[in-house]
Amino acid sequence: MTTSTIDPTLPPLQPSFDPAGTSPESSTTQQIIQKLNLQPHPEGGYFVETDRDPLRIPNPYAHTTSTQNPSSILVDTRNAMTSIHYLLTPRTPLGHFHRNKGRTVHTLHRGRGRYVIIHADEVASTSCPGGYGGNESLPESRRWTDHARIETFVVGPDVLKGERVQWIVDGGRGSSSEGLLISETVVPGFEFEDHDFMDEERLRALVSREQAEEMAWMVRRE
């Protein structure tokens, strides 16, 4: 395969780095991790929360749950905004496919990588708005009405070549990335109850067989 099944103007999606197993991060990366007080992130990479707006607003997700957190306790209000630093490295190069409920503004600080968005919210069935809720035993193939639109692009500093330094992911959309230091600002503020990972069943339900094969390595393995 010489071009992506998602965007023929780009090479196929494949790992840019081989994770280094138990070997340590480079000295520069370790300095960044220490300077920013970063901790391991469940999606892969490292993160630190940098701000949590004390303003409380009505919780728009009070009556929705993710399929992986069906018993989450959701309060009536939440923080208006949260932000984090997020770092992917050659040792932890991949942010696995996941989705959040809030709108997330991503801002690049350094690095270059590929970003993938699966617009699952556009093909959610009426019984599962945004792919959330409904009968939790409902198979993924019945949560979606069609294959989803997929967007992939290069994140980097060369804007004259079409690389992006800022991008936005609305709630309910699956996304994955590799090799970056970015900030993420989430509105309304992020809570881990909003988050779930895409599994292989959902990926196969949302995209074609060829696309699923190209992106399978981006799905988190337990």
N, C-alpha and C positions, 0 to 999 in steps of 0.2 A: 504494500500500500504506500503510494507516494504522496497522496493528498488525503485530507480528512474527509470522512463521510458526512461531516457536519458542515464544513466550509471548505470547498475545493480550492480556495485561494490560500489556505494555510496547510502546513504539513500535518500528518495525523497526530492525534493526541497520544503521547507516550512519555514515560518518565524522562525528565532531563537529567536526573541524578540517580545514582544507585545509593540507597540509604546505607550508611556506613556501619550499621549494626551497633556494636557496643563501643566503637571508637569514639573518642570525645569530639566535641565541636572544636572548630578552629579557635585559635586564641582571640582573633578579632570578634568572632561570633560570641564567644564566652564573655568578652568585655561588654558587648551590646546587651546580652542577657542580664548581666550584673548591673550595668548602668541603668537599665530601664526596669529592673526588678521583675523580669519576666518569669512566668511559671509554665509548665507543660499544659497544653490545651487538649481537651478530649478529641477535637477534630484532627489533631496533629499540629506540630509547631509549638509556639510559645505565645503567651499573652499576659497583659496586665490591664486591669480596669483603671482608667485614668480619670474618669468623672462619672458621677451619678447625680443627676439634677435632683435637688431636694423637693422641687415642685411636684406635687402629686396630682394626677389627672384621672378622669374616669377610665377604667380598664376596658378597652374595646374587645378584649378576648375573654371576658368573664364567663362566657357560656361555650367556649370551645376548648378542646384538648387535642394534643397530638396523639397519633396512634401509638406511639411508644411511651406516652405519659398519660394514660387515660384516667388515672386517679389523682392527677395533680390538683392541689388546692389553689384556686385562683381567686385573689382578693378583688374587691370592687374598685380599687385605685392602684396606680403604679407610678413610678418615676417617669417624668416627661421625656427624659433622654438619658442615654448612657453612652460612653465611648471607651474604646480600648486601643492599645497597640497590639499588633499581631505580627509574628515573625515566623517565616518558613525558611528552613536552612537545608544545605545538602544532606544532613543527617536526618532531618524530619522535613522532607521537601513537599509534602502533600497535605492540603486541607481537604479531607474527604467530603464527598457529596453529603449535603445537609440542607435543612431549611429552617428558617426562623419566621415568626409571625410579623415582626416589625419591619419597617422600611430601613434599609441599611445603606449609608453613604460610605464608600470606601475611598481613601485617599492614599496615594503612593508616596512613600518616603525614599525608598531605594530598592534596587533590584529590577528584575524583569521576569515575567512568567506568563503562562497561559491561564485564562479564566474561562470557566464554562458555566452557563446558566441554562437550566431546563425550566421553561415557563409552564410548570405544571398547573398553576392556578388558572390558566386559560382554558384547560380541558377538563376541569373538575366536574363531576356529575352534580346534578342539582341536589342529590341526597347527601352529598359530602362537599359543601361549599369550601373551596380552596383545598379540597382533599382532606379536610379535618372533619371530625365528628361522625355522625351516622353510626351504623352498626359496626362495632369494632372488629367483628369477625368477617366483615365483608372483604372478599379478596381484592387485591389491588387492581385486577383487570376490570372490576366493576366500579371502581372509584373514578375512572377517567373515561371520557367519551371518545378519545382519539389519541394519536401520538402527539406529543407536545413539541412546540417550537423550541429549537436549541440555538443558543447564541454562544459563540466562542470568540475571544479576541486576545490580543497581546497587551499586557500591562507593562509599561516601561516609560522611560523619559523621552523617547524619540517621537514626539507628537507629530512631526512632519511626515513620518512614515505610518501614521495611523495608530500608534500606540497610545494607550489611555493612562492618564495620571489620576483620574477620578471616575468612578462608576457607581451606579445605584442598583440595588437589588430589592425589589418589593417583597413583602411578606408572602409566604406560600410558594416560593420558587426555590428549586434546588440549585446549589452552586458548589463549585470546587475550584481550587487554585493551587499554584505551586511557586516557590522560590521568591518570596517578597518580604519587605517590611512595610506594613501599611497601618493606617488607623481606620477603625470602623466606628461610625456614629449611628446608633439605633434609636428610632423614634416610632412609637413610645419606647421607653427604656427596656432593655433586654432583661429577661429572666430565663434561667435554664429550663424552666417548664415549657418555654416556647419552642424549644429546640428538639429536632429529631434527625436521625441519620437516614439516608436513603439505603434501602437494602436491594438485593438483586431482583427480587420479585417486583418491586416498584419500578426499578430501572427498565426491566423487560416490558412492563406494561406501558411505559411512557414513551419509549423510543423504538426504532426499528431494530431488527436483529443485528444488522451490520453496525449500527451505532452503539448498541449495547456491548458488542464485542470490543469496539474501540475504546469504550469508556469503563469497562469492567474493572480495571485496575484502580479506578478512582473511588470505588465503593469500599466502605470500611468493613474489614473482616473482624469478627469477634476474637 
